[in-house]
């Protein structure tokens, strides 16, 4: 991080008075004679009293730190506390201080008005500096640089699901709802980009013959991904899952209805998370988790329960980068005839040849093509 200095930072233009004092046309119609003596030097630009840039004291950040900001605000630490955001609900963030006390915090206005692509400035998992107003309330004054950020694109903006995690638990279900390998692949790409360790968990294996999952499990295992088969109902595989979670900060993600909350309840009944059955008509899950929330684990570390989703659109991944995030495609990319090969229609494409020769899984290649075309699932 650079030395603290004065920085011209970009802000969203969401406040300030009107540049003009009123409606000149209406005033002229009411009293045209008075307009002859009107002041001619009034500003009529769109900037108003506040422009999009302001000078702040802080550090300049590089985009690669995944913070979503260009700057880090500097503030006096005297009387301030460091804490971890447990969850965010509207304008209120639940923050746990280092001594274990919990505060309901608002966010400093200058933070909320910094120009950023994020939908929300504060996310679950953020490490923050806040000023306690009393024993239960406070004001978040600074967000520390992030790492291990899981995010997706929503209407052209970045939705940070959780920050500062080191493991992504990708939960899928063997049945009810049916398994979506393409959605798993999207999470894997996001984990590769964010340098988060992925762990694939297939829940509800008690509803199918486990042998039917062998081709899919084998394909991911050959790529070096760890796959755990579990059942929250019967308890099968839960001991392995507990060991994988112990001492780590893990975000649990997956589509609605796969049993994320049920798995966490089975791991620690003290969580008491709401669960619901899958719709019999649509075979889709019902939303019971409404916001990402951190829970401490008895064996150390945190686990983050997140709302179920049905679409996961990648954030800040351009088409030319997609093949590099597929572990099985990556070794063949540099062998293509053309350096800008998209691996879809070009001649002498090493990736397509590998699929034809059986070196690459055809389903994974189809998944790559769907993602390249911008399909959401």
Helices and strands as residue ranges (DSSP letters): E 5-10, H 24-30, G 32-37, E 53-60, G 63-65, E 71-73, E 80-89, E 92-97, E 102-107, H 109-112, E 127-132, E 137-143, E 150-154, E 157-162, E 167-173, H 181-194, E 197-203, G 205-207, G 210-213, H 214-222, E 226-229, H 238-245, E 249-253, H 260-267, G 269-271, E 293-296, E 302-305, H 319-322, G 323-325, H 327-333, H 350-356, H 362-373
